[in-house]
Amino acid sequence: MMKKPTDKAATSHARRRKRLTCLVNERENEIIDNYLKRCKIKNKSTWLRETILWFIYTRNVADGPTLFSDHEMRR
């Protein structure tokens, strides 16, 4: 069996070493599990990480500094 070539330099900086724990109630867990099943998502951890980071990224872009104030933009 052939091994896949990997670039150790590229993967070493992205290594996940920090744990993030989140508690949800039974109903919230059921909603998440139903969504993952319906969308055929097999890796809950990856989905949660990508979803949270996507939300933060889009919020930061929307709330980022602009060259003009809101008042000047609405003119």
Distance bins in CASP14 RR format, pairs under 12 A and 6 or more apart:
PFRMAT RR
TARGET T0000
AUTHOR 0000-0000-0000
RMODE 2
METHOD distances of the structure
MODEL  1
4 11 0 0 0 0 0 1 0 0 0 0 0
5 11 0 0 0 0 0 1 0 0 0 0 0
6 12 0 0 0 0 0 1 0 0 0 0 0
7 13 0 0 0 0 0 1 0 0 0 0 0
7 14 0 0 0 0 0 1 0 0 0 0 0
8 14 0 0 0 0 0 1 0 0 0 0 0
8 15 0 0 0 0 0 1 0 0 0 0 0
9 15 0 0 0 0 0 1 0 0 0 0 0
14 49 0 0 0 0 0 1 0 0 0 0 0
16 45 0 0 0 0 1 0 0 0 0 0 0
16 46 0 0 0 0 0 1 0 0 0 0 0
16 49 0 0 0 0 1 0 0 0 0 0 0
18 49 0 0 0 0 0 1 0 0 0 0 0
19 45 0 0 0 0 0 1 0 0 0 0 0
19 49 0 0 0 0 0 1 0 0 0 0 0
20 45 0 0 0 0 1 0 0 0 0 0 0
20 48 0 0 0 0 1 0 0 0 0 0 0
20 49 0 0 0 0 1 0 0 0 0 0 0
20 52 0 0 0 0 1 0 0 0 0 0 0
20 53 0 0 0 0 0 1 0 0 0 0 0
21 45 0 0 0 0 0 1 0 0 0 0 0
21 48 0 0 0 0 0 1 0 0 0 0 0
22 28 0 0 0 0 1 0 0 0 0 0 0
22 29 0 0 0 0 0 1 0 0 0 0 0
22 32 0 0 0 0 0 1 0 0 0 0 0
22 44 0 0 0 0 0 1 0 0 0 0 0
22 45 0 0 0 0 0 1 0 0 0 0 0
22 48 1 0 0 1 0 0 0 0 0 0 0
22 49 0 0 0 0 0 1 0 0 0 0 0
22 51 0 0 0 0 0 1 0 0 0 0 0
22 52 0 0 0 0 1 0 0 0 0 0 0
23 29 0 0 0 0 1 0 0 0 0 0 0
24 30 0 0 0 0 1 0 0 0 0 0 0
24 31 0 0 0 0 1 0 0 0 0 0 0
24 32 1 0 0 1 0 0 0 0 0 0 0
24 33 0 0 0 0 0 1 0 0 0 0 0
24 44 0 0 0 0 0 1 0 0 0 0 0
24 48 0 0 0 0 0 1 0 0 0 0 0
25 31 0 0 0 0 1 0 0 0 0 0 0
25 32 0 0 0 0 0 1 0 0 0 0 0
26 32 0 0 0 0 0 1 0 0 0 0 0
26 33 0 0 0 0 0 1 0 0 0 0 0
27 33 0 0 0 0 0 1 0 0 0 0 0
27 34 0 0 0 0 0 1 0 0 0 0 0
28 34 0 0 0 0 0 1 0 0 0 0 0
28 35 0 0 0 0 0 1 0 0 0 0 0
29 35 0 0 0 0 0 1 0 0 0 0 0
29 36 0 0 0 0 0 1 0 0 0 0 0
29 44 0 0 0 0 0 1 0 0 0 0 0
29 48 0 0 0 0 0 1 0 0 0 0 0
30 36 0 0 0 0 0 1 0 0 0 0 0
30 37 0 0 0 0 0 1 0 0 0 0 0
31 37 0 0 0 0 0 1 0 0 0 0 0
31 38 0 0 0 0 0 1 0 0 0 0 0
32 38 0 0 0 0 0 1 0 0 0 0 0
32 39 0 0 0 0 0 1 0 0 0 0 0
32 41 0 0 0 0 1 0 0 0 0 0 0
32 44 1 0 0 1 0 0 0 0 0 0 0
32 45 0 0 0 0 0 1 0 0 0 0 0
32 47 0 0 0 0 1 0 0 0 0 0 0
32 48 0 0 0 0 1 0 0 0 0 0 0
32 51 0 0 0 0 0 1 0 0 0 0 0
33 39 0 0 0 0 0 1 0 0 0 0 0
33 41 0 0 0 0 0 1 0 0 0 0 0
33 44 0 0 0 0 1 0 0 0 0 0 0
33 47 0 0 0 0 0 1 0 0 0 0 0
33 48 0 0 0 0 0 1 0 0 0 0 0
34 41 0 0 0 0 0 1 0 0 0 0 0
35 41 1 0 0 1 0 0 0 0 0 0 0
35 44 0 0 0 0 0 1 0 0 0 0 0
35 47 0 0 0 0 1 0 0 0 0 0 0
35 48 0 0 0 0 0 1 0 0 0 0 0
35 51 0 0 0 0 0 1 0 0 0 0 0
36 42 1 0 0 1 0 0 0 0 0 0 0
36 43 0 0 0 0 1 0 0 0 0 0 0
36 44 1 0 1 0 0 0 0 0 0 0 0
36 45 0 0 0 0 0 1 0 0 0 0 0
36 46 0 0 0 0 0 1 0 0 0 0 0
36 47 1 0 0 1 0 0 0 0 0 0 0
36 48 0 0 0 0 1 0 0 0 0 0 0
36 51 0 0 0 0 0 1 0 0 0 0 0
37 44 0 0 0 0 0 1 0 0 0 0 0
37 47 0 0 0 0 0 1 0 0 0 0 0
39 47 0 0 0 0 1 0 0 0 0 0 0
39 51 0 0 0 0 0 1 0 0 0 0 0
40 47 0 0 0 0 0 1 0 0 0 0 0
41 47 1 0 1 0 0 0 0 0 0 0 0
41 48 0 0 0 0 1 0 0 0 0 0 0
41 50 0 0 0 0 0 1 0 0 0 0 0
41 51 0 0 0 0 0 1 0 0 0 0 0
43 49 0 0 0 0 1 0 0 0 0 0 0
43 50 0 0 0 0 1 0 0 0 0 0 0
43 51 0 0 0 0 0 1 0 0 0 0 0
44 50 0 0 0 0 0 1 0 0 0 0 0
44 51 0 0 0 0 0 1 0 0 0 0 0
45 51 0 0 0 0 0 1 0 0 0 0 0
45 52 0 0 0 0 0 1 0 0 0 0 0
46 52 0 0 0 0 0 1 0 0 0 0 0
46 53 0 0 0 0 0 1 0 0 0 0 0
47 53 0 0 0 0 0 1 0 0 0 0 0
47 54 0 0 0 0 0 1 0 0 0 0 0
48 54 0 0 0 0 0 1 0 0 0 0 0
48 55 0 0 0 0 0 1 0 0 0 0 0
49 55 0 0 0 0 0 1 0 0 0 0 0
49 56 0 0 0 0 0 1 0 0 0 0 0
50 56 0 0 0 0 0 1 0 0 0 0 0
50 57 0 0 0 0 0 1 0 0 0 0 0
51 57 0 0 0 0 0 1 0 0 0 0 0
51 58 0 0 0 0 0 1 0 0 0 0 0
52 58 0 0 0 0 0 1 0 0 0 0 0
52 59 0 0 0 0 0 1 0 0 0 0 0
53 59 0 0 0 0 0 1 0 0 0 0 0
53 60 0 0 0 0 0 1 0 0 0 0 0
54 60 0 0 0 0 0 1 0 0 0 0 0
54 61 0 0 0 0 0 1 0 0 0 0 0
55 61 0 0 0 0 0 1 0 0 0 0 0
55 62 0 0 0 0 0 1 0 0 0 0 0
56 62 0 0 0 0 0 1 0 0 0 0 0
56 63 0 0 0 0 0 1 0 0 0 0 0
57 63 0 0 0 0 0 1 0 0 0 0 0
57 64 0 0 0 0 0 1 0 0 0 0 0
58 64 0 0 0 0 0 1 0 0 0 0 0
63 70 0 0 0 0 0 1 0 0 0 0 0
66 72 0 0 0 0 1 0 0 0 0 0 0
66 73 1 0 0 1 0 0 0 0 0 0 0
67 73 0 0 0 0 1 0 0 0 0 0 0
68 74 0 0 0 0 1 0 0 0 0 0 0
68 75 0 0 0 0 1 0 0 0 0 0 0
69 75 0 0 0 0 0 1 0 0 0 0 0
END
